[in-house]
C-alpha cells in the first residue's frame, strides 16, 4: 500500500476575527491558544503523528507562502495557488499532483486553523478513515456534537460498514446545512449525526474520477496542471488554467452529490475540536483550557 499523504489547505483571512486576523496575518499563522505554536504549526504537529514530514503538503496563496515556509521549516511540498478558488480546486490540485507521482495514494485533508488537543484520538480517527478510504469510499471524519450547535453543518451516519481496521466507519445518509435550533436539537437527540468539520480522506484516483463525472472542466484543468507540475512548463500551464477552474467547495463538488450515490462514509471523531471561527469561540476556548490566550 502507498503511504498516506496529508493536505493542509491554508487560505482565508478569518474575517470574523478582524482585526486580530486579517489578510496579511490570517488566523492560521497566529498563536491563538497561548501554546507558543500557530494554528498551522499545531496542525503540522498533529499530522506528524500519522504521516512523515515529506508526505505533508500545504496549499496556500502567494501572499502567505513565505510565512508558511518560515513557520514550517521541515515542509518540502508547498502548492501556491495563484488566486483562491475555494476548497475543491485547492485540494484537487494537491490530489492531482500526488496521483501523478503516486497513483492510487490516499490523501487526508485538514484545515490549517482548527484546534484539537486530543492528538491520540485524532490520529486514531485518521487511521480508521484511511482504512475506509482504501476501499474506494470518500471518507469524512465527523465530530461528535457537544451541543445542538447551529454554527455547523451536520452529517447523518447510517449502517456500519464492517471495514477491517475501522470499527466506527459508517455509510453517510446525507449532509445537511446549518440547521435552526430545534432541528439541531433533534440531530443531537438522534445520536446519529456528526458536525461536518470539512475533514476528508480519499484515494486520489477515486476523488479525481468523481470530479471527471461531476465537474469535468475542473477535472481537466487540474489534470493539465498536474501533468506539468514537475516540469519546466508548470508556471505557464498553472497561470493559464487556474483562472478557468470552477470556484466551488469540496462539499458541493463531491461530498453531497456522491453521498446520494452511496459513495461517502463517515468515521465519527470523539476528540475535542474547535474551528475558532469568531471571538466568542476564542473566548470559550480560553475558558475551557483554563489558560490565558496569547495573541501574537
C-alpha positions in Angstrom: 0.0 0.0 0.0 1.2 3.5 -0.7 1.7 5.8 2.3 -0.9 8.3 3.5 -0.4 11.9 2.4 -1.8 14.8 4.3 -3.0 18.0 2.6 -3.4 21.3 4.5 -5.4 23.9 2.7 -4.2 27.2 4.2 -6.3 30.1 2.9 -8.7 32.7 4.0 -8.3 35.7 6.3 -10.5 34.8 9.2 -12.6 37.9 8.8 -14.8 37.3 11.8 -11.6 37.7 13.9 -10.7 41.0 12.4 -8.6 43.0 13.2 -6.7 40.2 15.1 -6.8 38.1 11.9 -6.5 40.0 8.6 -5.4 39.4 5.0 -1.7 39.9 5.8 -1.9 37.9 9.1 -4.6 35.2 8.7 -5.6 33.2 11.7 -3.8 30.1 10.8 -0.5 31.9 11.1 -1.3 33.2 14.6 -0.9 31.6 18.1 -4.5 31.9 19.3 -4.2 29.3 22.1 -1.1 30.5 24.0 0.7 27.3 23.2 3.7 29.1 21.5 2.7 27.5 18.2 0.5 29.0 15.5 -2.6 27.1 14.4 -0.8 26.0 11.3 2.1 24.7 13.3 -0.2 22.8 15.6 -1.9 21.2 12.6 1.6 20.2 11.4 2.4 18.7 14.8 -0.8 16.6 14.8 -0.2 15.3 11.3 3.4 14.3 12.1 1.8 11.7 14.4 0.3 9.9 11.4 2.5 10.8 8.4 6.1 11.5 7.7 7.1 15.1 7.1 7.7 14.6 3.4 4.1 13.4 3.0 2.6 16.7 4.3 1.6 19.2 1.6 0.3 22.7 2.1 -1.8 24.6 -0.4 -1.7 28.4 0.1 -1.7 31.7 -1.7 1.3 33.7 -2.9 0.9 36.3 -0.1 1.4 33.7 2.6 3.8 31.1 1.0 6.9 32.7 2.6 5.4 32.8 6.1 4.1 29.2 5.8 7.6 28.0 4.8 9.2 30.1 7.6 6.8 28.6 10.2 7.3 25.0 8.8 11.0 24.7 8.0 10.6 20.9 7.5 7.9 21.4 4.9 9.1 20.1 1.5 5.9 20.3 -0.6 4.0 23.6 -0.9 1.5 24.3 -3.7 1.0 28.0 -4.3 -2.4 28.7 -5.9 -2.4 32.0 -8.0 -5.7 33.0 -6.5 -8.3 31.5 -4.2 -10.8 29.2 -5.9 -12.4 27.6 -2.8 -11.6 24.2 -1.3 -12.2 21.8 -4.2 -9.6 23.4 -6.6 -7.1 23.7 -3.7 -7.5 20.1 -2.5 -7.8 18.9 -6.1 -4.5 20.5 -7.1 -2.7 18.5 -4.4 -4.6 15.4 -5.2 -3.9 15.6 -8.9 -0.1 16.1 -8.4 0.1 13.3 -5.8 -1.8 11.0 -8.2 0.8 11.7 -10.9 3.6 10.9 -8.5 1.9 8.1 -6.5 -1.0 6.5 -8.4 -3.8 5.4 -6.0 -2.3 7.2 -3.0 -4.6 8.1 -0.1 -4.8 11.8 0.9 -6.3 13.3 4.1 -7.3 16.9 4.0 -7.4 19.0 7.2 -7.8 22.8 7.5 -4.9 24.8 8.9 -6.9 26.7 11.5 -8.5 24.0 13.7 -7.7 23.4 17.4 -7.5 19.8 18.6 -5.9 18.9 21.9 -6.5 15.1 21.9 -3.8 14.2 19.3 -4.1 10.5 20.0 -7.9 10.5 19.4 -7.4 12.5 16.2 -4.7 10.0 15.0 -6.9 7.0 15.7 -9.8 8.6 13.7 -7.5 9.3 10.8 -6.3 5.7 10.7 -9.8 4.4 10.7 -10.7 6.9 7.9 -7.7 5.7 5.9 -8.8 2.1 6.2 -12.3 3.0 4.9 -10.9 5.2 2.1 -8.7 2.4 0.8 -12.0 0.5 -0.1 -12.9 3.2 -2.6 -15.2 5.4 -0.4 -14.6 9.1 0.1 -14.5 9.3 3.8 -15.1 12.2 6.2 -14.3 12.5 9.8 -17.3 13.9 11.6 -17.1 15.4 15.1 -19.3 14.0 17.8 -21.5 17.1 18.7 -21.1 18.6 22.1 -24.2 20.7 21.8 -27.1 21.4 19.4 -25.0 24.0 17.6 -26.4 26.0 14.7 -23.0 27.1 13.6 -22.0 23.9 11.7 -23.4 21.6 9.0 -24.2 18.0 10.0 -23.5 14.5 8.7 -26.1 11.8 9.2 -24.4 8.4 9.7 -26.1 5.2 8.6 -25.3 1.5 8.6 -21.9 0.2 9.9 -19.6 -0.7 7.1 -17.7 -3.6 8.7 -14.3 -2.5 7.3 -11.3 -4.1 8.9 -9.4 -1.6 11.0 -12.3 0.8 11.0 -14.9 -0.4 13.6 -16.6 3.0 13.7 -16.9 3.5 9.9 -20.5 4.1 8.7 -22.2 4.9 5.5 -23.3 8.6 5.1 -27.0 9.0 4.7 -26.8 12.7 3.9 -25.1 16.0 4.5 -27.3 18.8 5.9 -26.7 22.6 6.0 -26.5 24.6 9.2 -29.9 23.9 11.0 -32.1 26.0 13.2 -32.0 25.4 16.9 -34.9 23.0 17.1 -33.5 20.9 14.2 -30.1 20.9 15.7 -31.6 19.6 19.0 -33.3 16.8 17.1 -30.0 15.8 15.5 -28.3 15.7 18.9 -31.2 13.6 20.3 -31.0 11.2 17.4 -27.4 10.3 18.2 -26.5 9.5 14.5 -25.3 12.9 13.5 -21.8 14.5 13.5 -20.7 18.0 12.9 -19.2 18.5 9.5 -15.6 19.7 10.1 -14.5 19.5 6.5 -12.1 16.6 7.0 -11.9 14.3 4.0 -9.8 11.2 3.4 -9.9 9.6 0.0 -7.8 7.8 -2.7 -6.6 10.3 -5.2 -7.9 8.2 -8.2 -11.3 8.0 -6.6 -11.6 11.7 -6.0 -10.4 12.5 -9.5 -12.8 10.0 -11.0 -15.7 11.7 -9.2 -14.5 15.1 -10.4 -14.3 13.8 -14.0 -18.0 12.8 -13.8 -19.4 15.7 -11.8 -17.0 18.6 -12.6 -15.4 17.7 -16.0 -14.0 21.1 -16.7 -12.4 21.4 -13.2 -11.0 17.9 -13.6 -9.5 18.6 -17.0 -7.9 21.8 -15.7 -6.4 20.1 -12.6 -5.0 17.2 -14.6 -3.3 19.5 -17.1 -1.7 21.4 -14.2 -0.6 18.2 -12.5 0.9 16.8 -15.7 3.1 20.0 -16.0 3.8 20.4 -12.3 7.2 18.7 -12.1 8.4 20.2 -15.5 9.5 23.5 -16.8 6.0 24.4 -18.0 4.5 24.5 -14.5 4.0 28.3 -14.2 2.8 28.7 -17.8 0.2 26.0 -17.5 -0.8 26.9 -13.9 -1.4 30.6 -14.8 -3.3 29.7 -17.9 -5.6 27.0 -16.4 -6.1 28.2 -12.9 -8.4 31.2 -13.6 -10.7 28.8 -15.6 -11.3 26.4 -12.7 -14.8 26.4 -11.2 -14.8 28.1 -7.8 -16.5 25.5 -5.6 -16.2 23.8 -2.2 -15.4 20.1 -1.9 -18.8 19.6 -0.1 -20.8 20.8 -3.1 -18.5 19.4 -5.8 -18.1 15.9 -4.4 -19.3 15.1 -0.9 -23.0 16.0 -1.3 -23.7 14.5 -4.7 -21.6 11.4 -4.1 -23.4 10.8 -0.8 -26.6 10.4 -2.8 -24.9 7.6 -4.7 -23.8 5.8 -1.6 -20.1 6.7 -2.1 -19.4 8.6 1.1 -18.5 7.2 4.5 -18.0 8.8 7.9 -15.8 8.0 10.9 -17.2 9.8 14.0 -14.4 11.6 15.8 -14.8 11.7 19.6 -11.8 14.0 20.1 -12.2 17.7 21.0 -12.4 20.1 18.1 -12.9 23.8 17.5 -12.5 25.9 14.4 -12.1 29.3 16.4 -14.5 30.9 13.9 -15.1 34.1 15.9 -14.3 35.9 19.2 -17.0 34.1 21.1 -15.4 30.7 20.1 -12.0 32.1 21.0 -13.2 33.1 24.5 -14.8 29.7 25.0 -11.6 28.0 24.0 -9.6 30.0 26.5 -12.1 29.4 29.3 -12.2 25.6 28.5 -8.4 25.4 28.7 -8.2 27.4 31.8 -5.4 29.5 30.4 -5.0 32.9 29.0 -4.9 33.2 25.3 -1.9 34.9 23.9 -2.3 36.8 20.6 1.0 37.2 18.7 
